[in-house]
Amino acid sequence: MTELDPWRLLVFVALGVVTVITRGFFFLSERAWQLPRWAERGLHYAPIAALSAVVAPELLLQHGQLITTWQDARLLAAGAGAAWFFWRGGVLGTIVTGMAVYLPLHLGWGW
């Protein structure tokens, strides 16, 4: 284990202070905080934007390059999962359907 030099200690303490200040900032006010209407409206899109930012690259890229063939198990599994979701709804059925398509194609056919 390396020894804790003064610069590292300073960085750790500074990061801790910044974290406590930014997370505790909302407790410093004596009255309730009210977000502006535009900010509340924008926050409605945050979950779908975050999910898209995580899922889209995993679905459309392979080794940092766009997938150039339709013979990729991820594409067909995503399509099957989306079809299930729009037909029946529900997250569990979507996951099960996507995996039921993905696993045979990926493990069986090597896609």
N, CA, C and O atoms as a Tinker XYZ file with bonds, in Angstrom:
   444  protein
     1  N      0.840000   -1.185000    0.000000    73     2
     2  CA     0.000000    0.000000    0.000000    64     1     3
     3  C      0.878000    1.237000    0.000000    63     2     4     5
     4  O      1.868000    1.305000    0.728000    81     3
     5  N      0.515000    2.211000   -0.813000    73     3     6
     6  CA     1.308000    3.431000   -0.874000    64     5     7
     7  C      0.950000    4.338000    0.279000    63     6     8     9
     8  O     -0.166000    4.318000    0.798000    81     7
     9  N      1.925000    5.131000    0.663000    73     7    10
    10  CA     1.652000    6.057000    1.762000    64     9    11
    11  C      0.821000    7.231000    1.272000    63    10    12    13
    12  O      0.820000    7.555000    0.084000    81    11
    13  N      0.141000    7.841000    2.167000    73    11    14
    14  CA    -0.757000    8.948000    1.848000    64    13    15
    15  C      0.034000   10.255000    1.884000    63    14    16    17
    16  O      0.296000   10.799000    2.957000    81    15
    17  N      0.412000   10.755000    0.707000    73    15    18
    18  CA     1.178000   12.002000    0.665000    64    17    19
    19  C      0.231000   13.175000    0.908000    63    18    20    21
    20  O     -0.986000   13.026000    0.797000    81    19
    21  N      0.790000   14.345000    1.240000    73    19    22
    22  CA    -0.049000   15.508000    1.585000    64    21    23
    23  C     -0.976000   15.952000    0.450000    63    22    24    25
    24  O     -2.093000   16.394000    0.718000    81    23
    25  N     -0.545000   15.847000   -0.796000    73    23    26
    26  CA    -1.396000   16.280000   -1.914000    64    25    27
    27  C     -2.616000   15.393000   -2.041000    63    26    28    29
    28  O     -3.723000   15.889000   -2.253000    81    27
    29  N     -2.432000   14.089000   -1.915000    73    27    30
    30  CA    -3.587000   13.182000   -1.969000    64    29    31
    31  C     -4.551000   13.459000   -0.831000    63    30    32    33
    32  O     -5.766000   13.492000   -1.029000    81    31
    33  N     -4.011000   13.656000    0.353000    73    31    34
    34  CA    -4.853000   13.969000    1.502000    64    33    35
    35  C     -5.634000   15.255000    1.261000    63    34    36    37
    36  O     -6.820000   15.331000    1.583000    81    35
    37  N     -4.979000   16.263000    0.699000    73    35    38
    38  CA    -5.650000   17.526000    0.394000    64    37    39
    39  C     -6.770000   17.320000   -0.623000    63    38    40    41
    40  O     -7.855000   17.883000   -0.475000    81    39
    41  N     -6.512000   16.519000   -1.651000    73    39    42
    42  CA    -7.532000   16.249000   -2.661000    64    41    43
    43  C     -8.715000   15.519000   -2.039000    63    42    44    45
    44  O     -9.863000   15.872000   -2.310000    81    43
    45  N     -8.459000   14.506000   -1.209000    73    43    46
    46  CA    -9.546000   13.769000   -0.565000    64    45    47
    47  C    -10.387000   14.679000    0.322000    63    46    48    49
    48  O    -11.615000   14.607000    0.299000    81    47
    49  N     -9.736000   15.527000    1.095000    73    47    50
    50  CA   -10.464000   16.443000    1.978000    64    49    51
    51  C    -11.254000   17.454000    1.150000    63    50    52    53
    52  O    -12.407000   17.746000    1.467000    81    51
    53  N    -10.643000   17.991000    0.092000    73    51    54
    54  CA   -11.339000   18.974000   -0.756000    64    53    55
    55  C    -12.553000   18.338000   -1.428000    63    54    56    57
    56  O    -13.617000   18.954000   -1.489000    81    55
    57  N    -12.408000   17.124000   -1.927000    73    55    58
    58  CA   -13.553000   16.448000   -2.537000    64    57    59
    59  C    -14.658000   16.191000   -1.512000    63    58    60    61
    60  O    -15.842000   16.310000   -1.826000    81    59
    61  N    -14.273000   15.845000   -0.311000    73    59    62
    62  CA   -15.269000   15.645000    0.744000    64    61    63
    63  C    -16.004000   16.929000    1.079000    63    62    64    65
    64  O    -17.222000   16.922000    1.261000    81    63
    65  N    -15.274000   18.024000    1.162000    73    63    66
    66  CA   -15.895000   19.320000    1.476000    64    65    67
    67  C    -16.845000   19.738000    0.360000    63    66    68    69
    68  O    -17.964000   20.178000    0.626000    81    67
    69  N    -16.404000   19.601000   -0.886000    73    67    70
    70  CA   -17.269000   19.959000   -2.016000    64    69    71
    71  C    -18.525000   19.098000   -2.021000    63    70    72    73
    72  O    -19.618000   19.601000   -2.283000    81    71
    73  N    -18.384000   17.817000   -1.738000    73    71    74
    74  CA   -19.543000   16.921000   -1.711000    64    73    75
    75  C    -20.525000   17.330000   -0.620000    63    74    76    77
    76  O    -21.729000   17.401000   -0.867000    81    75
    77  N    -20.027000   17.597000    0.575000    73    75    78
    78  CA   -20.912000   17.990000    1.680000    64    77    79
    79  C    -21.602000   19.319000    1.374000    63    78    80    81
    80  O    -22.794000   19.467000    1.644000    81    79
    81  N    -20.879000   20.276000    0.820000    73    79    82
    82  CA   -21.474000   21.586000    0.517000    64    81    83
    83  C    -22.543000   21.453000   -0.567000    63    82    84    85
    84  O    -23.637000   21.997000   -0.420000    81    83
    85  N    -22.243000   20.736000   -1.652000    73    83    86
    86  CA   -23.221000   20.650000   -2.735000    64    85    87
    87  C    -24.438000   19.832000   -2.344000    63    86    88    89
    88  O    -25.549000   20.151000   -2.767000    81    87
    89  N    -24.262000   18.801000   -1.561000    73    87    90
    90  CA   -25.415000   17.998000   -1.163000    64    89    91
    91  C    -26.199000   18.633000   -0.019000    63    90    92    93
    92  O    -27.402000   18.401000    0.106000    81    91
    93  N    -25.541000   19.424000    0.808000    73    91    94
    94  CA   -26.214000   20.059000    1.923000    64    93    95
    95  C    -26.714000   21.453000    1.611000    63    94    96    97
    96  O    -27.336000   22.096000    2.456000    81    95
    97  N    -26.447000   21.926000    0.404000    73    95    98
    98  CA   -26.819000   23.292000    0.023000    64    97    99
    99  C    -28.314000   23.531000    0.167000    63    98   100   101
   100  O    -28.724000   24.617000    0.577000    81    99
   101  N    -29.127000   22.553000   -0.157000    73    99   102
   102  CA   -30.582000   22.733000   -0.124000    64   101   103
   103  C    -31.123000   22.803000    1.302000    63   102   104   105
   104  O    -32.236000   23.282000    1.523000    81   103
   105  N    -30.341000   22.329000    2.266000    73   103   106
   106  CA   -30.795000   22.374000    3.653000    64   105   107
   107  C    -30.469000   23.704000    4.330000    63   106   108   109
   108  O    -30.918000   23.951000    5.449000    81   107
   109  N    -29.705000   24.548000    3.676000    73   107   110
   110  CA   -29.306000   25.818000    4.273000    64   109   111
   111  C    -30.428000   26.849000    4.275000    63   110   112   113
   112  O    -30.437000   27.756000    5.107000    81   111
   113  N    -31.368000   26.717000    3.354000    73   111   114
   114  CA   -32.464000   27.670000    3.264000    64   113   115
   115  C    -33.547000   27.323000    4.279000    63   114   116   117
   116  O    -33.786000   26.154000    4.583000    81   115
   117  N    -34.190000   28.356000    4.790000    73   115   118
   118  CA   -35.245000   28.125000    5.773000    64   117   119
   119  C    -36.614000   27.922000    5.134000    63   118   120   121
   120  O    -37.533000   27.430000    5.788000    81   119
   121  N    -36.758000   28.287000    3.889000    73   119   122
   122  CA   -38.044000   28.087000    3.216000    64   121   123
   123  C    -37.906000   26.997000    2.161000    63   122   124   125
   124  O    -36.803000   26.659000    1.731000    81   123
   125  N    -39.030000   26.466000    1.764000    73   123   126
   126  CA   -39.034000   25.363000    0.798000    64   125   127
   127  C    -38.582000   25.844000   -0.576000    63   126   128   129
   128  O    -38.876000   26.964000   -0.991000    81   127
   129  N    -37.870000   24.978000   -1.259000    73   127   130
   130  CA   -37.404000   25.284000   -2.613000    64   129   131
   131  C    -38.481000   24.926000   -3.610000    63   130   132   133
   132  O    -39.137000   23.892000   -3.487000    81   131
   133  N    -38.657000   25.768000   -4.580000    73   131   134
   134  CA   -39.596000   25.504000   -5.671000    64   133   135
   135  C    -38.839000   25.655000   -6.975000    63   134   136   137
   136  O    -38.323000   26.729000   -7.284000    81   135
   137  N    -38.774000   24.574000   -7.738000    73   135   138
   138  CA   -38.120000   24.635000   -9.041000    64   137   139
   139  C    -38.974000   25.448000  -10.012000    63   138   140   141
   140  O    -40.202000   25.424000   -9.930000    81   139
   141  N    -38.333000   26.160000  -10.922000    73   139   142
   142  CA   -39.113000   26.825000  -11.966000    64   141   143
   143  C    -39.843000   25.793000  -12.821000    63   142   144   145
   144  O    -39.412000   24.646000  -12.936000    81   143
   145  N    -40.935000   26.214000  -13.408000    73   143   146
   146  CA   -41.759000   25.285000  -14.208000    64   145   147
   147  C    -40.961000   24.653000  -15.351000    63   146   148   149
   148  O    -41.137000   23.470000  -15.642000    81   147
   149  N    -40.083000   25.430000  -16.004000    73   147   150
   150  CA   -39.299000   24.900000  -17.117000    64   149   151
   151  C    -38.335000   23.813000  -16.638000    63   150   152   153
   152  O    -38.073000   22.857000  -17.367000    81   151
   153  N    -37.806000   23.951000  -15.422000    73   151   154
   154  CA   -36.897000   22.937000  -14.890000    64   153   155
   155  C    -37.661000   21.655000  -14.547000    63   154   156   157
   156  O    -37.175000   20.553000  -14.802000    81   155
   157  N    -38.854000   21.801000  -13.970000    73   155   158
   158  CA   -39.669000   20.625000  -13.676000    64   157   159
   159  C    -40.050000   19.890000  -14.954000    63   158   160   161
   160  O    -40.023000   18.661000  -15.003000    81   159
   161  N    -40.404000   20.645000  -15.986000    73   159   162
   162  CA   -40.755000   20.042000  -17.272000    64   161   163
   163  C    -39.549000   19.318000  -17.876000    63   162   164   165
   164  O    -39.689000   18.232000  -18.439000    81   163
   165  N    -38.376000   19.919000  -17.756000    73   163   166
   166  CA   -37.163000   19.302000  -18.283000    64   165   167
   167  C    -36.792000   18.031000  -17.549000    63   166   168   169
   168  O    -36.255000   17.102000  -18.152000    81   167
   169  N    -37.071000   17.973000  -16.253000    73   167   170
   170  CA   -36.738000   16.781000  -15.474000    64   169   171
   171  C    -37.603000   15.577000  -15.845000    63   170   172   173
   172  O    -37.238000   14.441000  -15.543000    81   171
   173  N    -38.723000   15.808000  -16.485000    73   171   174
   174  CA   -39.552000   14.686000  -16.938000    64   173   175
   175  C    -38.842000   13.883000  -18.019000    63   174   176   177
   176  O    -39.107000   12.692000  -18.183000    81   175
   177  N    -37.940000   14.527000  -18.757000    73   175   178
   178  CA   -37.229000   13.854000  -19.843000    64   177   179
   179  C    -35.903000   13.254000  -19.402000    63   178   180   181
   180  O    -35.276000   12.530000  -20.175000    81   179
   181  N    -35.465000   13.530000  -18.199000    73   179   182
   182  CA   -34.155000   13.060000  -17.739000    64   181   183
   183  C    -34.048000   11.533000  -17.700000    63   182   184   185
   184  O    -33.033000   11.008000  -18.159000    81   183
   185  N    -35.026000   10.788000  -17.181000    73   183   186
   186  CA   -34.860000    9.330000  -17.144000    64   185   187
   187  C    -34.752000    8.704000  -18.530000    63   186   188   189
   188  O    -33.923000    7.817000  -18.732000    81   187
   189  N    -35.556000    9.135000  -19.478000    73   187   190
   190  CA   -35.490000    8.553000  -20.807000    64   189   191
   191  C    -34.202000    8.964000  -21.512000    63   190   192   193
   192  O    -33.651000    8.189000  -22.293000    81   191
   193  N    -33.721000   10.168000  -21.247000    73   191   194
   194  CA   -32.462000   10.599000  -21.841000    64   193   195
   195  C    -31.291000    9.787000  -21.287000    63   194   196   197
   196  O    -30.398000    9.388000  -22.035000    81   195
   197  N    -31.298000    9.544000  -19.980000    73   195   198
   198  CA   -30.229000    8.747000  -19.377000    64   197   199
   199  C    -30.273000    7.311000  -19.875000    63   198   200   201
   200  O    -29.233000    6.726000  -20.177000    81   199
   201  N    -31.458000    6.746000  -19.962000    73   199   202
   202  CA   -31.597000    5.373000  -20.451000    64   201   203
   203  C    -31.142000    5.274000  -21.902000    63   202   204   205
   204  O    -30.459000    4.318000  -22.271000    81   203
   205  N    -31.503000    6.231000  -22.713000    73   203   206
   206  CA   -31.071000    6.231000  -24.113000    64   205   207
   207  C    -29.560000    6.354000  -24.228000    63   206   208   209
   208  O    -28.947000    5.711000  -25.079000    81   207
   209  N    -28.964000    7.166000  -23.385000    73   207   210
   210  CA   -27.513000    7.350000  -23.427000    64   209   211
   211  C    -26.767000    6.084000  -23.054000    63   210   212   213
   212  O    -25.638000    5.879000  -23.497000    81   211
   213  N    -27.377000    5.237000  -22.249000    73   211   214
   214  CA   -26.736000    3.982000  -21.857000    64   213   215
   215  C    -27.037000    2.873000  -22.858000    63   214   216   217
   216  O    -26.142000    2.113000  -23.227000    81   215
   217  N    -28.290000    2.772000  -23.301000    73   215   218
   218  CA   -28.712000    1.651000  -24.138000    64   217   219
   219  C    -28.298000    1.813000  -25.593000    63   218   220   221
   220  O    -27.849000    0.846000  -26.208000    81   219
   221  N    -28.435000    2.989000  -26.153000    73   219   222
   222  CA   -28.172000    3.175000  -27.586000    64   221   223
   223  C    -26.758000    2.781000  -27.999000    63   222   224   225
   224  O    -26.614000    2.059000  -28.986000    81   223
   225  N    -25.704000    3.211000  -27.304000    73   223   226
   226  CA   -24.365000    2.774000  -27.719000    64   225   227
   227  C    -24.176000    1.262000  -27.590000    63   226   228   229
   228  O    -23.519000    0.648000  -28.430000    81   227
   229  N    -24.739000    0.667000  -26.556000    73   227   230
   230  CA   -24.610000   -0.780000  -26.377000    64   229   231
   231  C    -25.340000   -1.530000  -27.476000    63   230   232   233
   232  O    -24.928000   -2.620000  -27.873000    81   231
   233  N    -26.398000   -0.962000  -27.954000    73   231   234
   234  CA   -27.214000   -1.615000  -28.971000    64   233   235
   235  C    -26.668000   -1.405000  -30.383000    63   234   236   237
   236  O    -26.750000   -2.305000  -31.219000    81   235
   237  N    -26.120000   -0.238000  -30.648000    73   235   238
   238  CA   -25.748000    0.115000  -32.016000    64   237   239
   239  C    -24.253000    0.049000  -32.327000    63   238   240   241
   240  O    -23.870000    0.141000  -33.494000    81   239
   241  N    -23.408000   -0.106000  -31.321000    73   239   242
   242  CA   -21.970000   -0.117000  -31.538000    64   241   243
   243  C    -21.362000   -1.456000  -31.150000    63   242   244   245
   244  O    -21.829000   -2.138000  -30.238000    81   243
   245  N    -20.301000   -1.810000  -31.878000    73   243   246
   246  CA   -19.522000   -2.992000  -31.519000    64   245   247
   247  C    -18.056000   -2.615000  -31.690000    63   246   248   249
   248  O    -17.621000   -2.297000  -32.797000    81   247
   249  N    -17.300000   -2.649000  -30.612000    73   247   250
   250  CA   -15.896000   -2.245000  -30.600000    64   249   251
   251  C    -15.733000   -0.808000  -31.092000    63   250   252   253
   252  O    -14.774000   -0.497000  -31.798000    81   251
   253  N    -16.658000    0.057000  -30.724000    73   251   254
   254  CA   -16.582000    1.463000  -31.079000    64   253   255
   255  C    -17.016000    1.807000  -32.492000    63   254   256   257
   256  O    -16.937000    2.970000  -32.888000    81   255
   257  N    -17.468000    0.842000  -33.256000    73   255   258
   258  CA   -17.909000    1.071000  -34.629000    64   257   259
   259  C    -19.396000    0.743000  -34.742000    63   258   260   261
   260  O    -19.905000   -0.124000  -34.031000    81   259
   261  N    -20.086000    1.443000  -35.642000    73   259   262
   262  CA   -21.498000    1.140000  -35.869000    64   261   263
   263  C    -21.655000   -0.273000  -36.419000    63   262   264   265
   264  O    -20.828000   -0.736000  -37.204000    81   263
   265  N    -22.703000   -0.944000  -36.010000    73   263   266
   266  CA   -22.996000   -2.279000  -36.525000    64   265   267
   267  C    -23.407000   -2.126000  -37.986000    63   266   268   269
   268  O    -24.258000   -1.299000  -38.313000    81   267
   269  N    -22.800000   -2.928000  -38.864000    73   267   270
   270  CA   -23.064000   -2.791000  -40.300000    64   269   271
   271  C    -23.927000   -3.923000  -40.841000    63   270   272   273
   272  O    -24.215000   -3.950000  -42.038000    81   271
   273  N    -24.342000   -4.849000  -40.002000    73   271   274
   274  CA   -25.162000   -5.964000  -40.464000    64   273   275
   275  C    -26.400000   -6.097000  -39.584000    63   274   276   277
   276  O    -26.384000   -5.708000  -38.416000    81   275
   277  N    -27.447000   -6.634000  -40.136000    73   275   278
   278  CA   -28.663000   -6.859000  -39.350000    64   277   279
   279  C    -28.543000   -8.150000  -38.556000    63   278   280   281
   280  O    -29.369000   -8.412000  -37.682000    81   279
   281  N    -27.519000   -8.970000  -38.846000    73   279   282
   282  CA   -27.352000  -10.249000  -38.150000    64   281   283
   283  C    -26.627000  -10.044000  -36.827000    63   282   284   285
   284  O    -25.540000  -10.578000  -36.608000    81   283
   285  N    -27.224000   -9.289000  -35.980000    73   283   286
   286  CA   -26.718000   -9.056000  -34.640000    64   285   287
   287  C    -27.850000   -9.357000  -33.677000    63   286   288   289
   288  O    -28.940000   -8.795000  -33.786000    81   287
   289  N    -27.589000  -10.238000  -32.746000    73   287   290
   290  CA   -28.632000  -10.690000  -31.822000    64   289   291
   291  C    -29.217000   -9.536000  -31.019000    63   290   292   293
   292  O    -30.393000   -9.571000  -30.656000    81   291
   293  N    -28.419000   -8.523000  -30.739000    73   291   294
   294  CA   -28.906000   -7.395000  -29.935000    64   293   295
   295  C    -30.015000   -6.634000  -30.647000    63   294   296   297
   296  O    -30.993000   -6.219000  -30.025000    81   295
   297  N    -29.855000   -6.454000  -31.952000    73   295   298
   298  CA   -30.872000   -5.715000  -32.715000    64   297   299
   299  C    -32.211000   -6.447000  -32.726000    63   298   300   301
   300  O    -33.259000   -5.851000  -32.479000    81   299
   301  N    -32.160000   -7.742000  -33.015000    73   299   302
   302  CA   -33.407000   -8.511000  -33.057000    64   301   303
   303  C    -34.034000   -8.641000  -31.668000    63   302   304   305
   304  O    -35.257000   -8.593000  -31.533000    81   303
   305  N    -33.212000   -8.805000  -30.648000    73   303   306
   306  CA   -33.738000   -8.891000  -29.285000    64   305   307
   307  C    -34.377000   -7.571000  -28.857000    63   306   308   309
   308  O    -35.426000   -7.567000  -28.213000    81   307
   309  N    -33.748000   -6.456000  -29.213000    73   307   310
   310  CA   -34.333000   -5.151000  -28.885000    64   309   311
   311  C    -35.647000   -4.952000  -29.617000    63   310   312   313
   312  O    -36.603000   -4.422000  -29.052000    81   311
   313  N    -35.698000   -5.376000  -30.877000    73   311   314
   314  CA   -36.951000   -5.276000  -31.625000    64   313   315
   315  C    -38.049000   -6.132000  -31.024000    63   314   316   317
   316  O    -39.193000   -5.690000  -30.911000    81   315
   317  N    -37.709000   -7.363000  -30.635000    73   315   318
   318  CA   -38.700000   -8.242000  -30.016000    64   317   319
   319  C    -39.169000   -7.693000  -28.673000    63   318   320   321
   320  O    -40.357000   -7.740000  -28.356000    81   319
   321  N    -38.228000   -7.174000  -27.887000    73   319   322
   322  CA   -38.599000   -6.579000  -26.601000    64   321   323
   323  C    -39.492000   -5.362000  -26.772000    63   322   324   325
   324  O    -40.462000   -5.189000  -26.034000    81   323
   325  N    -39.164000   -4.514000  -27.747000    73   323   326
   326  CA   -39.996000   -3.333000  -28.010000    64   325   327
   327  C    -41.385000   -3.744000  -28.488000    63   326   328   329
   328  O    -42.385000   -3.146000  -28.090000    81   327
   329  N    -41.444000   -4.772000  -29.347000    73   327   330
   330  CA   -42.748000   -5.250000  -29.824000    64   329   331
   331  C    -43.591000   -5.762000  -28.668000    63   330   332   333
   332  O    -44.787000   -5.478000  -28.594000    81   331
   333  N    -42.976000   -6.514000  -27.768000    73   331   334
   334  CA   -43.711000   -7.017000  -26.596000    64   333   335
   335  C    -44.221000   -5.849000  -25.755000    63   334   336   337
   336  O    -45.372000   -5.839000  -25.319000    81   335
   337  N    -43.354000   -4.874000  -25.534000    73   335   338
   338  CA   -43.756000   -3.751000  -24.688000    64   337   339
   339  C    -44.936000   -3.004000  -25.290000    63   338   340   341
   340  O    -45.863000   -2.640000  -24.566000    81   339
   341  N    -44.926000   -2.767000  -26.595000    73   339   342
   342  CA   -46.034000   -2.031000  -27.206000    64   341   343
   343  C    -47.286000   -2.893000  -27.339000    63   342   344   345
   344  O    -48.397000   -2.366000  -27.406000    81   343
   345  N    -47.117000   -4.206000  -27.379000    73   343   346
   346  CA   -48.276000   -5.095000  -27.487000    64   345   347
   347  C    -48.921000   -5.332000  -26.132000    63   346   348   349
   348  O    -50.131000   -5.165000  -25.977000    81   347
   349  N    -48.106000   -5.725000  -25.139000    73   347   350
   350  CA   -48.645000   -6.103000  -23.837000    64   349   351
   351  C    -48.267000   -5.148000  -22.706000    63   350   352   353
   352  O    -48.990000   -5.054000  -21.715000    81   351
   353  N    -47.175000   -4.457000  -22.835000    73   351   354
   354  CA   -46.700000   -3.591000  -21.764000    64   353   355
   355  C    -46.004000   -4.392000  -20.677000    63   354   356   357
   356  O    -46.029000   -5.622000  -20.698000    81   355
   357  N    -45.405000   -3.727000  -19.763000    73   355   358
   358  CA   -44.748000   -4.387000  -18.638000    64   357   359
   359  C    -43.265000   -4.612000  -18.886000    63   358   360   361
   360  O    -42.857000   -5.036000  -19.967000    81   359
   361  N    -42.477000   -4.323000  -17.875000    73   359   362
   362  CA   -41.036000   -4.420000  -17.994000    64   361   363
   363  C    -40.567000   -5.870000  -17.972000    63   362   364   365
   364  O    -39.682000   -6.241000  -18.743000    81   363
   365  N    -41.142000   -6.689000  -17.106000    73   363   366
   366  CA   -40.690000   -8.079000  -16.988000    64   365   367
   367  C    -40.890000   -8.840000  -18.297000    63   366   368   369
   368  O    -39.984000   -9.543000  -18.743000    81   367
   369  N    -42.042000   -8.710000  -18.906000    73   367   370
   370  CA   -42.291000   -9.376000  -20.185000    64   369   371
   371  C    -41.360000   -8.885000  -21.276000    63   370   372   373
   372  O    -40.946000   -9.665000  -22.134000    81   371
   373  N    -41.025000   -7.608000  -21.255000    73   371   374
   374  CA   -40.104000   -7.045000  -22.228000    64   373   375
   375  C    -38.722000   -7.662000  -22.084000    63   374   376   377
   376  O    -38.094000   -8.031000  -23.076000    81   375
   377  N    -38.247000   -7.772000  -20.843000    73   375   378
   378  CA   -36.926000   -8.353000  -20.589000    64   377   379
   379  C    -36.912000   -9.832000  -20.971000    63   378   380   381
   380  O    -35.983000  -10.292000  -21.635000    81   379
   381  N    -37.929000  -10.570000  -20.560000    73   379   382
   382  CA   -37.984000  -12.007000  -20.865000    64   381   383
   383  C    -38.036000  -12.229000  -22.379000    63   382   384   385
   384  O    -37.340000  -13.104000  -22.893000    81   383
   385  N    -38.839000  -11.462000  -23.088000    73   383   386
   386  CA   -38.940000  -11.613000  -24.538000    64   385   387
   387  C    -37.618000  -11.282000  -25.217000    63   386   388   389
   388  O    -37.165000  -12.021000  -26.091000    81   387
   389  N    -37.003000  -10.186000  -24.823000    73   387   390
   390  CA   -35.716000   -9.812000  -25.403000    64   389   391
   391  C    -34.650000  -10.874000  -25.164000    63   390   392   393
   392  O    -33.885000  -11.205000  -26.070000    81   391
   393  N    -34.599000  -11.405000  -23.955000    73   391   394
   394  CA   -33.603000  -12.429000  -23.652000    64   393   395
   395  C    -33.927000  -13.755000  -24.333000    63   394   396   397
   396  O    -33.020000  -14.501000  -24.702000    81   395
   397  N    -35.220000  -14.052000  -24.501000    73   395   398
   398  CA   -35.609000  -15.287000  -25.203000    64   397   399
   399  C    -35.194000  -15.244000  -26.668000    63   398   400   401
   400  O    -34.955000  -16.289000  -27.273000    81   399
   401  N    -35.107000  -14.067000  -27.237000    73   399   402
   402  CA   -34.627000  -13.929000  -28.615000    64   401   403
   403  C    -33.102000  -13.842000  -28.639000    63   402   404   405
   404  O    -32.460000  -14.440000  -29.503000    81   403
   405  N    -32.528000  -13.112000  -27.709000    73   403   406
   406  CA   -31.086000  -12.874000  -27.713000    64   405   407
   407  C    -30.273000  -14.141000  -27.464000    63   406   408   409
   408  O    -29.344000  -14.438000  -28.215000    81   407
   409  N    -30.612000  -14.883000  -26.426000    73   407   410
   410  CA   -29.781000  -16.025000  -26.036000    64   409   411
   411  C    -29.644000  -17.088000  -27.120000    63   410   412   413
   412  O    -28.518000  -17.506000  -27.388000    81   411
   413  N    -30.719000  -17.555000  -27.763000    73   411   414
   414  CA   -30.523000  -18.557000  -28.803000    64   413   415
   415  C    -29.703000  -18.019000  -29.993000    63   414   416   417
   416  O    -28.874000  -18.735000  -30.555000    81   415
   417  N    -29.940000  -16.765000  -30.363000    73   415   418
   418  CA   -29.196000  -16.197000  -31.478000    64   417   419
   419  C    -27.715000  -16.013000  -31.138000    63   418   420   421
   420  O    -26.847000  -16.294000  -31.965000    81   419
   421  N    -27.430000  -15.547000  -29.934000    73   419   422
   422  CA   -26.056000  -15.279000  -29.545000    64   421   423
   423  C    -25.292000  -16.558000  -29.207000    63   422   424   425
   424  O    -24.169000  -16.761000  -29.669000    81   423
   425  N    -25.907000  -17.414000  -28.402000    73   423   426
   426  CA   -25.213000  -18.629000  -27.982000    64   425   427
   427  C    -25.315000  -19.742000  -29.017000    63   426   428   429
   428  O    -24.353000  -20.478000  -29.233000    81   427
   429  N    -26.468000  -19.871000  -29.652000    73   427   430
   430  CA   -26.670000  -20.944000  -30.601000    64   429   431
   431  C    -26.053000  -20.687000  -31.957000    63   430   432   433
   432  O    -25.370000  -21.556000  -32.498000    81   431
   433  N    -26.279000  -19.516000  -32.515000    73   431   434
   434  CA   -25.822000  -19.203000  -33.864000    64   433   435
   435  C    -24.559000  -18.335000  -33.873000    63   434   436   437
   436  O    -23.961000  -18.110000  -34.925000    81   435
   437  N    -24.171000  -17.864000  -32.721000    73   435   438
   438  CA   -22.945000  -17.065000  -32.636000    64   437   439
   439  C    -23.066000  -15.646000  -33.174000    63   438   440   441
   440  O    -22.056000  -15.034000  -33.521000    81   439
   441  N    -24.258000  -15.122000  -33.248000    73   439   442
   442  CA   -24.442000  -13.747000  -33.714000    64   441   443
   443  C    -23.930000  -12.786000  -32.683000    63   442   444
   444  O    -23.992000  -11.573000  -32.884000    81   443
